[in-house]
Amino acid sequence: MQYGISTLSIIPLRAAASEQSEMVSQLLFGETYQITEWQEKWVRIIMAYDEYEGWISRVQVSLLNYEDYLTMQTSTPVLTVQPFTIANKQTDNSILYLPAGSTLPFYENGSSWIENEVFGVNDVGQKEVDLIATAKSYLNTPYLWGGRTHFGVDCSGFTQMVFKQHGIQIKRDASQQAEQGNVVDFLPAAQAGDLAFFDNDEGRIVHVGIMLNHEQIIHASGRVKIDHIDGQGIYSDELKKHTHKLRIIKRYR
């Protein structure tokens, strides 16, 4: 088994080994993965954080030795907390712009180490604000299928990244996240930070958002926005109709 780490701000994770294939997720700086297959131009991986599988471009692969990989899996991660953070790559004095929730391996005294490369970063640490404030920092972020950053996010990427910045690890897709946590029996019992899940006509969970209280929800639909929620589901003030059918509410803290 071989292992890798993202040394770029964002690496697209694709459903198939093709530039034309849909982006199903993204690797952020410092996130690690296992390599399961090599092709001429593509590499199949399993992300360590959420066990999500897909393909990344071979030219974007950076290998990581097993000892460092194992250390990163067993230690508390140091994360960036602003919508973007500047990292100075010291070998060539170039700059990377890291999205919120990026991981800083072996961080100490303003420096992060990846193999023999040193990155100078100052804006780190756990969020000092609450989870809802973090969620609201994504307001007006455009919807992007597979996105996980303030510059483009999908519904479950939004919930995953908000939770990640507060030390709560959940899976990547809405249907996977719905299998975690504890059920909240009734909408009036919902609390800020609970996740609400919504299904389609076939009963498949296709959407998720973060409850602000038992009457409002913040979610990514077109953009990250705040809508009303009732027993039927999400009601869009813009469209003057219900847009998502409520299935279940879960609590993770």
C-alpha positions in Angstrom: 0.0 0.0 0.0 1.2 3.5 -0.8 0.1 6.8 0.7 -0.2 10.4 -0.4 -0.9 13.9 0.8 -2.3 17.0 -0.8 0.4 19.6 -1.2 -1.9 21.8 -3.3 -4.7 24.1 -2.0 -7.4 21.9 -3.7 -7.3 18.7 -5.7 -10.4 17.6 -7.6 -11.5 14.1 -6.8 -13.3 12.6 -9.8 -15.7 9.8 -10.2 -13.7 8.2 -13.1 -10.3 8.5 -14.6 -11.1 11.3 -17.0 -10.9 15.1 -17.0 -14.5 15.0 -18.3 -15.7 13.0 -15.3 -17.7 14.8 -12.6 -15.9 16.1 -9.5 -17.4 14.2 -6.6 -15.3 15.8 -3.9 -12.1 17.7 -3.2 -8.9 17.1 -1.3 -7.8 20.1 0.7 -4.2 20.9 1.6 -2.7 18.4 4.1 -5.4 15.8 3.7 -4.0 12.3 3.2 -5.1 9.2 1.3 -4.3 5.6 0.4 -3.4 4.8 -3.2 -5.3 1.7 -4.5 -4.5 1.9 -8.3 -2.1 3.6 -10.7 -2.9 4.4 -14.3 -0.8 6.3 -16.8 -2.5 9.7 -16.0 -4.7 8.9 -13.1 -4.5 7.4 -9.6 -7.4 5.9 -7.6 -7.4 6.8 -3.9 -9.3 6.5 -0.7 -9.3 9.6 1.4 -8.2 9.0 5.0 -10.6 11.6 6.5 -13.9 10.2 5.3 -13.0 7.0 3.3 -14.3 8.6 0.1 -13.0 7.0 -3.1 -12.2 8.5 -6.5 -9.6 9.5 -9.0 -7.0 12.3 -8.9 -4.6 13.4 -11.6 -1.3 11.6 -11.4 0.7 14.9 -11.7 -1.0 16.1 -8.5 0.1 13.1 -6.4 2.6 13.7 -3.6 3.7 10.5 -1.9 3.9 10.3 1.9 5.8 7.7 3.9 3.8 5.3 6.0 5.2 6.5 9.3 4.1 10.1 8.7 0.8 8.9 7.4 0.2 6.8 10.5 1.3 9.7 12.8 -1.2 12.0 11.1 -4.1 9.6 11.6 -3.4 9.2 15.3 -2.7 12.9 16.2 -5.1 15.8 16.7 -5.0 17.8 13.4 -4.2 21.5 13.3 -6.5 23.3 10.9 -6.8 26.6 9.1 -9.8 28.6 10.3 -10.3 31.5 7.9 -12.0 31.3 4.5 -8.5 31.4 3.1 -5.1 31.4 4.7 -1.7 32.2 3.1 1.0 29.6 3.3 4.6 30.4 2.3 6.4 27.6 0.6 9.9 28.1 1.8 11.9 26.2 -0.9 10.9 28.7 -3.7 9.3 31.5 -1.6 6.0 31.0 -3.4 2.5 31.3 -1.9 -0.5 28.9 -1.5 -4.0 30.1 -0.6 -5.4 27.4 1.7 -9.2 27.0 2.2 -10.8 26.8 5.6 -10.4 23.4 7.2 -7.0 22.6 5.5 -4.7 20.4 7.6 -1.3 21.5 8.7 0.9 18.5 9.2 3.5 18.5 12.0 2.7 22.1 12.7 5.0 23.9 15.2 5.9 27.5 15.8 4.3 28.8 12.6 5.7 26.1 10.3 4.1 23.0 8.8 6.2 20.1 7.4 5.4 17.7 4.6 8.3 15.4 3.9 11.2 17.8 3.3 9.0 20.8 2.4 8.3 23.6 4.9 5.3 25.8 4.8 5.1 29.0 6.9 1.5 29.5 8.2 0.3 31.7 11.1 -3.5 31.5 11.1 -4.3 28.2 12.8 -6.2 26.7 15.7 -9.6 25.6 16.7 -12.5 27.9 16.0 -13.1 30.4 18.8 -16.6 31.1 17.5 -19.5 28.6 17.7 -20.5 26.2 15.0 -23.4 28.4 13.8 -21.1 31.3 13.3 -18.8 29.1 11.2 -21.8 28.0 9.2 -22.9 31.6 8.6 -19.4 32.4 7.3 -20.3 30.4 4.2 -23.4 32.5 3.4 -23.6 33.3 -0.3 -21.0 30.7 -1.2 -22.1 29.4 -4.6 -23.3 25.8 -5.0 -20.6 23.6 -6.6 -21.1 19.8 -6.9 -18.3 18.2 -5.1 -17.1 21.5 -3.5 -15.8 21.8 0.1 -14.7 25.5 0.3 -16.0 29.0 0.7 -15.5 29.5 -3.0 -17.9 26.6 -4.0 -19.6 24.0 -1.9 -22.4 21.4 -2.1 -24.9 20.6 0.6 -23.0 17.8 2.3 -19.6 19.3 1.7 -20.9 22.4 3.6 -22.0 20.4 6.6 -18.9 18.2 6.6 -16.5 21.2 6.5 -18.4 23.2 9.2 -18.3 20.2 11.5 -14.6 19.5 10.7 -13.6 22.9 11.8 -15.2 22.1 15.2 -13.7 18.7 15.6 -16.7 16.7 14.6 -15.9 14.1 11.9 -18.8 13.1 9.6 -18.9 11.3 6.2 -19.0 13.0 2.8 -22.4 12.4 1.3 -25.8 13.3 2.8 -27.0 9.7 2.7 -23.8 8.7 4.6 -24.1 11.5 7.2 -27.7 10.4 7.8 -26.5 7.1 9.0 -24.4 8.8 11.8 -25.6 10.7 14.9 -28.7 10.3 17.1 -32.3 10.8 15.9 -34.1 13.9 17.1 -37.7 12.7 17.4 -39.6 15.9 16.6 -38.9 19.1 14.8 -39.7 21.3 17.8 -37.0 19.5 19.7 -34.3 20.5 17.1 -31.4 22.5 18.3 -28.8 24.7 16.6 -26.2 22.4 15.0 -28.5 19.5 14.3 -28.5 18.2 10.8 -31.8 17.9 8.8 -32.0 15.4 5.9 -34.4 15.5 3.0 -35.4 12.8 0.5 -36.8 12.5 -3.0 -39.9 10.8 -4.3 -38.1 7.4 -4.2 -37.2 7.9 -0.5 -33.5 8.5 -1.2 -31.8 11.1 0.9 -30.5 13.8 -1.4 -30.1 17.0 0.7 -28.8 18.1 4.1 -28.6 21.4 6.0 -27.7 22.7 9.5 -30.6 23.7 11.8 -30.3 27.2 13.3 -33.3 26.6 15.5 -36.5 24.6 15.1 -37.8 27.0 12.5 -34.7 28.0 10.4 -32.1 26.1 8.5 -28.9 27.1 6.7 -28.1 25.0 3.6 -26.4 25.0 0.2 -29.0 25.2 -2.6 -28.0 27.5 -5.4 -25.9 29.2 -2.8 -25.6 28.9 1.0 -28.6 30.6 2.4 -31.1 30.6 5.3 -34.6 29.3 4.8 -37.6 28.4 6.9 -38.3 24.8 7.8 -41.5 23.1 9.0 -42.9 19.6 9.3 -43.2 19.4 5.5 -39.7 20.5 4.8 -37.8 23.6 3.6 -39.9 26.5 2.5 -38.2 29.0 0.1 -39.2 32.6 0.6 -37.7 33.3 -2.8 -39.7 30.7 -4.6 -42.8 30.8 -2.4 -43.0 27.1 -2.1 -41.5 24.0 -0.3 -38.4 22.9 -2.1 -37.1 19.9 0.0 -39.1 17.2 1.8 -38.0 16.6 5.4 -37.0 13.0 6.2 -35.1 13.0 9.5 -33.1 15.1 12.0 -29.9 13.9 13.6 -27.7 15.3 16.4 -23.9 14.7 16.6 -22.9 16.4 19.8 
